[in-house]
Amino acid sequence: MSKKQNFRADPALLSSDPLVGPDAELIRLCDVIVAGHRELDVLTERYIDLIGDPPKAVQRRERALVDEGHELSEQVATMRATTPAGFRAKAAALLTYVGRKIDGGPIWTNHDELLGWSLARDLLGVDDGMPVKG
């Protein structure tokens, strides 16, 4: 595993009210994606300096979180956001996948990836200091 810094959406930007309305399920799934990435980050930080592999239970949990994140991302990608909260939730989920290289630049460097990353940042109203050009 490589150590990377991921953007993490401000929890205030995610849904905190009871989930009702047309994007309720979309927001809930996006919240699960963000929470899964946060848990992965905690596990990575805890075992990053370990010589050798982390304990088998940790490896299984990491694999389960990655698999769940992939499945949920595929599901969310088929859902259309219709409210500002839904768009923000999708943007926050997307940005959990954007890491940074050691030099601070984004791991995503293809133009289509940069545009998606930039749009997600715009939707969330954040400026995390990452350059738009890779």
C-alpha positions in Angstrom: 0.0 0.0 0.0 1.2 3.5 -0.8 0.6 6.4 1.5 -1.5 9.1 -0.1 -3.3 12.1 1.0 -7.0 12.0 -0.1 -9.4 14.9 -0.2 -12.0 14.4 2.4 -15.2 16.4 2.1 -16.2 18.5 5.1 -18.9 16.4 6.9 -21.1 19.6 6.9 -21.3 19.3 3.2 -22.8 15.9 3.4 -26.3 15.1 4.5 -26.9 15.5 8.2 -30.7 15.9 8.1 -33.0 12.8 7.9 -32.7 11.5 4.4 -35.9 12.4 2.6 -36.6 13.5 -0.9 -35.7 12.3 -4.4 -31.9 11.9 -3.7 -32.2 10.2 -0.3 -30.8 6.8 -1.4 -28.1 8.5 -3.5 -26.9 10.6 -0.6 -27.0 7.6 1.8 -24.8 5.5 -0.6 -22.4 8.4 -1.2 -22.1 8.9 2.6 -21.2 5.1 2.9 -18.5 5.6 0.2 -17.0 8.5 2.0 -17.1 6.7 5.3 -15.4 3.6 3.8 -12.6 5.7 2.4 -12.1 7.3 5.8 -11.8 3.9 7.4 -9.3 2.8 4.8 -7.2 5.9 5.5 -7.2 5.1 9.2 -6.1 1.5 8.5 -3.5 2.6 6.1 -2.1 5.2 8.5 -2.0 2.6 11.3 0.0 0.0 9.4 1.9 2.1 6.8 5.2 1.8 8.6 4.9 -1.8 9.4 7.5 -4.1 8.0 5.6 -6.8 6.2 1.9 -7.2 5.7 -0.7 -6.0 8.2 -2.6 -8.7 10.1 -4.8 -10.9 8.0 -8.0 -9.5 9.6 -6.9 -6.0 8.6 -6.2 -7.1 5.1 -9.6 -8.8 4.9 -11.3 -5.6 6.2 -9.3 -3.4 3.7 -10.4 -5.7 0.8 -14.0 -5.7 1.9 -14.0 -1.9 2.1 -12.4 -1.6 -1.4 -14.9 -4.1 -2.9 -17.8 -2.4 -1.2 -16.6 1.0 -2.5 -16.3 -0.3 -6.0 -19.8 -1.8 -5.9 -21.3 1.3 -4.5 -19.5 3.6 -6.9 -20.9 1.5 -9.8 -24.4 1.8 -8.3 -24.1 5.5 -7.7 -22.8 6.1 -11.2 -26.2 4.8 -12.6 -28.2 7.1 -10.3 -29.0 10.7 -11.4 -28.7 13.4 -8.8 -31.6 15.8 -8.9 -31.0 18.1 -5.9 -28.1 20.3 -4.8 -27.5 17.9 -1.9 -27.4 14.9 -4.3 -24.9 16.7 -6.5 -22.7 17.5 -3.5 -22.9 14.0 -2.2 -21.8 12.6 -5.6 -19.0 15.1 -5.8 -17.8 14.2 -2.2 -17.8 10.5 -3.1 -15.8 11.2 -6.3 -13.2 13.3 -4.5 -12.5 10.5 -2.0 -10.8 8.7 -5.0 -8.5 11.6 -5.8 -5.2 11.2 -4.1 -2.1 13.3 -4.2 1.4 12.4 -5.2 4.3 13.0 -2.8 4.9 16.4 -4.5 1.3 17.4 -3.7 0.1 17.2 -7.3 -3.1 15.2 -8.1 -2.7 11.6 -9.0 -5.2 12.1 -11.7 -3.4 13.8 -14.6 -5.5 13.0 -17.7 -7.5 15.9 -18.9 -10.9 14.2 -18.4 -9.9 13.2 -14.9 -8.8 16.8 -14.1 -12.1 18.2 -15.4 -14.1 15.8 -13.3 -12.0 16.6 -10.2 -12.4 20.3 -10.9 -16.1 20.1 -11.4 -16.5 18.1 -8.1 -14.5 20.8 -6.2 -16.7 23.5 -7.8 -19.9 21.7 -6.7 -18.5 21.4 -3.1 -17.2 25.0 -3.1 -13.8 23.9 -1.9 -10.3 24.9 -2.8 -7.8 22.4 -1.4 -4.8 24.1 -3.1 -4.3 21.4 -5.7 -3.3 22.8 -9.1 -5.7 22.2 -12.0 -2.9 21.3 -14.3 -1.1 18.0 -13.5 
